[in-house]
Amino acid sequence: MPEIIESIVSTMNLDGIVNFAPVGIQFNQKEKLLFTVFHSTTTFLNLKCQPCGVVNFTSDVLLFAKTALYDHVPNYSIDKNGKAAILDNADEALEFIVESTENMGNKSKFFCAKTSTRILKSPPAGIIRATGSVIEAIIMVTRLNYLPSSDIKHTLQVSRNIVDKTGGPNEIEAMELVETFYRSSVPSP
Protein backbone atom coordinates (compact mmCIF):
# COMPACT_ATOMS: atom_id res chain seq x y z
CA MET A 1 0.00 0.00 0.00
CA PRO A 2 1.41 3.43 -0.91
CA GLU A 3 2.17 5.87 1.89
CA ILE A 4 -0.40 8.51 2.79
CA ILE A 5 0.81 12.11 2.78
CA GLU A 6 -1.30 14.62 4.69
CA SER A 7 -2.19 17.69 2.65
CA ILE A 8 -4.77 20.43 2.40
CA VAL A 9 -6.92 20.04 -0.69
CA SER A 10 -8.66 23.05 -2.13
CA THR A 11 -11.77 22.75 -4.25
CA MET A 12 -14.31 25.23 -5.54
CA ASN A 13 -18.06 25.06 -6.04
CA LEU A 14 -19.84 26.35 -9.13
CA ASP A 15 -20.41 29.73 -7.41
CA GLY A 16 -16.65 30.21 -6.99
CA ILE A 17 -16.59 29.61 -3.23
CA VAL A 18 -13.30 27.98 -2.23
CA ASN A 19 -13.06 25.20 0.37
CA PHE A 20 -9.93 23.93 2.10
CA ALA A 21 -9.81 20.56 3.86
CA PRO A 22 -7.09 18.22 5.08
CA VAL A 23 -6.95 15.06 2.98
CA GLY A 24 -4.53 12.14 2.98
CA ILE A 25 -3.07 11.69 -0.51
CA GLN A 26 -1.55 8.55 -2.03
CA PHE A 27 0.53 8.34 -5.19
CA ASN A 28 -0.05 5.12 -7.12
CA GLN A 29 1.90 6.01 -10.25
CA LYS A 30 4.28 8.79 -11.23
CA GLU A 31 1.60 11.25 -12.34
CA LYS A 32 -1.44 9.76 -10.57
CA LEU A 33 -2.81 10.40 -7.10
CA LEU A 34 -5.74 9.09 -5.15
CA PHE A 35 -7.61 10.00 -2.00
CA THR A 36 -10.81 9.13 -0.19
CA VAL A 37 -13.36 11.60 1.16
CA PHE A 38 -16.64 11.17 3.00
CA HIS A 39 -19.83 12.00 1.10
CA SER A 40 -20.88 14.41 3.84
CA THR A 41 -17.97 16.79 3.14
CA THR A 42 -17.81 19.97 1.11
CA THR A 43 -14.76 18.53 -0.69
CA PHE A 44 -16.88 15.64 -1.99
CA LEU A 45 -19.72 17.92 -3.09
CA ASN A 46 -17.33 20.31 -4.84
CA LEU A 47 -15.49 17.51 -6.66
CA LYS A 48 -18.77 16.04 -7.90
CA CYS A 49 -19.74 19.34 -9.56
CA GLN A 50 -16.24 20.53 -10.51
CA PRO A 51 -13.82 17.59 -10.71
CA CYS A 52 -10.52 19.38 -10.15
CA GLY A 53 -8.55 21.02 -7.38
CA VAL A 54 -5.18 21.60 -5.78
CA VAL A 55 -3.27 19.43 -3.32
CA ASN A 56 -1.41 21.88 -1.07
CA PHE A 57 1.51 20.44 0.90
CA THR A 58 2.33 22.42 4.03
CA SER A 59 3.83 21.76 7.43
CA ASP A 60 1.61 24.37 9.12
CA VAL A 61 -0.26 22.20 11.64
CA LEU A 62 -2.31 25.16 12.84
CA LEU A 63 -3.68 25.51 9.31
CA PHE A 64 -4.62 21.80 9.35
CA ALA A 65 -6.58 22.30 12.58
CA LYS A 66 -8.36 25.44 11.38
CA THR A 67 -9.37 24.01 8.00
CA ALA A 68 -10.38 20.59 9.36
CA LEU A 69 -12.46 21.72 12.31
CA TYR A 70 -13.59 25.25 11.50
CA ASP A 71 -14.68 27.10 8.35
CA HIS A 72 -11.30 28.79 8.02
CA VAL A 73 -10.34 30.27 4.66
CA PRO A 74 -6.58 30.95 4.60
CA ASN A 75 -4.80 33.32 2.24
CA TYR A 76 -4.63 31.90 -1.29
CA SER A 77 -4.38 32.64 -5.01
CA ILE A 78 -6.51 31.07 -7.72
CA ASP A 79 -4.89 28.33 -9.83
CA LYS A 80 -4.23 28.78 -13.54
CA ASN A 81 -7.54 27.10 -14.48
CA GLY A 82 -9.56 29.38 -12.21
CA LYS A 83 -11.17 26.35 -10.52
CA ALA A 84 -9.22 25.90 -7.26
CA ALA A 85 -6.88 27.69 -4.90
CA ILE A 86 -3.20 27.52 -4.00
CA LEU A 87 -2.35 28.28 -0.37
CA ASP A 88 -0.05 31.25 0.04
CA ASN A 89 2.09 29.32 2.52
CA ALA A 90 2.14 25.96 0.69
CA ASP A 91 5.51 24.29 0.23
CA GLU A 92 4.29 22.60 -2.94
CA ALA A 93 1.03 22.65 -4.90
CA LEU A 94 -0.23 19.95 -7.26
CA GLU A 95 -3.12 20.83 -9.51
CA PHE A 96 -5.25 17.82 -10.45
CA ILE A 97 -8.28 16.64 -12.38
CA VAL A 98 -10.46 13.71 -11.34
CA GLU A 99 -10.35 10.86 -13.83
CA SER A 100 -12.63 8.41 -12.04
CA THR A 101 -14.28 7.65 -8.70
CA GLU A 102 -15.11 4.54 -6.75
CA ASN A 103 -18.13 4.61 -4.42
CA MET A 104 -17.34 2.96 -1.08
CA GLY A 105 -20.64 3.40 0.78
CA ASN A 106 -20.42 6.61 2.84
CA LYS A 107 -17.23 7.76 1.09
CA SER A 108 -15.67 7.72 -2.36
CA LYS A 109 -12.16 7.19 -3.66
CA PHE A 110 -11.02 9.72 -6.26
CA PHE A 111 -8.43 8.73 -8.87
CA CYS A 112 -6.74 11.85 -10.24
CA ALA A 113 -4.11 13.00 -12.69
CA LYS A 114 -1.70 15.81 -11.86
CA THR A 115 -1.94 18.66 -14.34
CA SER A 116 0.89 20.76 -12.89
CA THR A 117 3.26 20.97 -9.95
CA ARG A 118 4.59 24.12 -8.32
CA ILE A 119 7.38 24.17 -5.76
CA LEU A 120 6.66 27.33 -3.79
CA LYS A 121 9.20 27.17 -0.97
CA SER A 122 11.52 24.76 0.74
CA PRO A 123 9.83 22.59 3.36
CA PRO A 124 11.15 22.65 6.93
CA ALA A 125 14.46 20.87 7.47
CA GLY A 126 13.19 18.62 10.26
CA ILE A 127 10.18 16.89 11.73
CA ILE A 128 8.40 18.24 14.79
CA ARG A 129 7.05 15.30 16.78
CA ALA A 130 4.16 17.37 18.10
CA THR A 131 2.94 18.06 14.55
CA GLY A 132 2.26 14.37 13.93
CA SER A 133 0.43 14.11 17.25
CA VAL A 134 -1.84 17.04 16.40
CA ILE A 135 -2.58 15.54 12.97
CA GLU A 136 -3.61 12.24 14.64
CA ALA A 137 -5.83 14.14 17.07
CA ILE A 138 -7.47 16.02 14.18
CA ILE A 139 -8.12 12.76 12.32
CA MET A 140 -9.75 11.25 15.40
CA VAL A 141 -12.11 14.16 16.15
CA THR A 142 -13.20 14.37 12.52
CA ARG A 143 -14.44 10.79 12.89
CA LEU A 144 -16.59 11.22 15.99
CA ASN A 145 -19.46 9.34 14.34
CA TYR A 146 -17.29 6.44 13.23
CA LEU A 147 -14.82 5.67 16.05
CA PRO A 148 -15.30 4.57 19.68
CA SER A 149 -15.19 7.52 22.08
CA SER A 150 -12.62 5.71 24.24
CA ASP A 151 -10.20 5.57 21.29
CA ILE A 152 -10.70 9.27 20.60
CA LYS A 153 -10.17 10.25 24.24
CA HIS A 154 -7.03 8.12 24.46
CA THR A 155 -5.54 9.67 21.31
CA LEU A 156 -6.32 13.17 22.58
CA GLN A 157 -4.60 12.44 25.91
CA VAL A 158 -1.50 10.99 24.24
CA SER A 159 -1.38 13.83 21.72
CA ARG A 160 -1.71 16.48 24.45
CA ASN A 161 1.17 14.88 26.35
CA ILE A 162 3.45 14.90 23.28
CA VAL A 163 2.48 18.46 22.34
CA ASP A 164 3.19 19.67 25.88
CA LYS A 165 6.63 18.03 25.78
CA THR A 166 7.76 18.83 22.23
CA GLY A 167 5.46 21.44 20.65
CA GLY A 168 5.95 25.08 19.90
CA PRO A 169 3.33 27.84 19.87
CA ASN A 170 1.63 26.65 16.64
CA GLU A 171 1.33 23.05 17.82
CA ILE A 172 0.02 24.14 21.23
CA GLU A 173 -2.59 26.44 19.68
CA ALA A 174 -3.60 23.75 17.17
CA MET A 175 -4.03 21.18 19.95
CA GLU A 176 -6.17 23.65 21.91
CA LEU A 177 -8.39 24.08 18.83
CA VAL A 178 -8.75 20.30 18.54
CA GLU A 179 -9.68 19.93 22.22
CA THR A 180 -12.15 22.83 22.05
CA PHE A 181 -13.79 21.30 18.98
CA TYR A 182 -14.01 17.92 20.72
CA ARG A 183 -15.57 19.37 23.89
CA SER A 184 -18.15 21.30 21.85
CA SER A 185 -19.04 18.24 19.75
CA VAL A 186 -19.50 15.64 22.47
CA PRO A 187 -22.63 15.83 24.64
CA SER A 188 -21.98 16.40 28.34
CA PRO A 189 -22.71 13.35 30.54
N, C-alpha and C positions, 0 to 999 in steps of 0.2 A: 504494500500500500504506500503510495507517495506521501511525503510529509505534508502537514498542513501548516500554512504560513498565515498568521493573523494579519488582517489588513482592514482598511476602512473602504468599503465600496460606496461609490456615489452613483446614484441613478436619478432620473428626472421623469416627472409625469408629463402628460400631454399639455398641461397648462404652464410648463416651465418651472415648476417648483422642484427644487433639488432636495434629495434626501441622502443622508450619510448614515451608514450602519457598519459596525464591525462584522466581518465575514471571514471565515477560514477558507483559504484558497489552496487548491492542489494543482500541480502541474503534471499532466499525464503524457505530454509530448512536448517537444521543443517550443512550439507556438500555440499550444492548447492549454486551457485551464478549466477547472471545474470547481463548483461550490454548490452547497445545499442551503436553501433558505426555507423557513416555515411559510406556509400560505397566508398566515395572519399578518405578515410583515409588509411594510410599505415597499421594501426592496422587491419582494415578490410581485406586488401589484404593479409597480413601475416597470419591471422587466417584462411583464406580460403585455403591457401596452407599448413599450418602447424598449426593444430587446438589445440594449447596449448600455455601457457605463464605463466607469474607471475604477480600477483597483489601485488604491492609494496605500503605499507602504510607508509607515511612520513608526517611530519608537515612542511617540508621545502618548503615554498610558492615560493621562488625564483626558485627552481627546477621545480615547476609546471609551472611557467611562461616560463622558458627556453625550457621545453620539449613541451609545448602546442603551442608556437608561433614561435619557432626557431628550427633548426635541431640540438639541443643540445644532445650530448651523454655523460651522467654522468659516473662516476666511477661505475663499476659493476663487478660481478663474474657470471659465467655461472651456471645455475641450474644443478641439478643432472642428468637430462635427456639430457643435452646438447642442448636444444631447446629454451631456453629463459634466461633472465638475472635478477639477483637480485641486486638491488641498494645497493651500499656500505653503504649508510646512511639511509636505510629503518628501520623503527621501527619493522615492521613485513612483512613477505613475504608469500604469498599463491600461491603455484604452482597449475595450473589447466589444465584440458583438456576440450575441447568443446564436449558436448554430442549432442546438436542439435541447430539449428538456426531457426529464424522466420523472413522472409523477410517482411519489413514494408515500401516498396516503395524505398526511397533514403537512408534507413538505415536498419540494421538488429539487432535483439535481439539475443544474444548468451546465451545459457543455459549451464552451466559448472559445473563440479565436481571438488572439491579440491582434489589434490593428496598428498599434504603435506603442513604443516604450520611451519614456522620458526619465533620465536620471536628473534629478533636481538638486540634490545635495548629497554629500557623503553621509552615510549612516553613522551612528555613534561607534566609537572604537571598542566598546565593551558591552557586556550584558549586565544589567542591573537585576539582581535576583528578585527584588520586590516587584518589578514590572510583571514578571511571569505570574507571581502570586495574585496580583490585581486582575490580570487577564482571566485567570481561573475563577476568581470570585465573580467577575462580570458574567462569565459563561454560566455559572451556576444560578445566579439570580435572574438571568433571562430565561431560565427553564423552570420557573417556579411551578408551573402546571404539569411538568413532566418528570421531575425528580423528587425523591423522598426528602422531606424537610430536614431530617436528621443529617443527610448527606450535605445539604446546602449549609446548614449551621456549622457542621464540622469544617467544611472548606473555608467558610468565612473566618472561623477562629484561627485556623492554621495560617491563612493569608494575612490576617491582622498581625499575628505574631511575627511573621517574616517581614512585613512592611515596617513594623515598629523597630526591628533590628537592623534592616538594611536599606530602607527607603529614604528618599529625599522628599522635598516639599511636594513635588508633583505626584509621587506615589502615595504619600500620606493623604493629600487632598482627594485623589482618585478613590482610595479605599474608603474615605469618609462618605463620598458620594454613593458608593456601592452599598455601604451599611445603611445610609439614610433611605435609599431606594428600597432595600429589603424590609426595613422596619415599617415603611409606609405601605408596603404591598402585602404584608402578612397580617391577618386579623389578630388582634390582641386576644389572649386566652381568657 
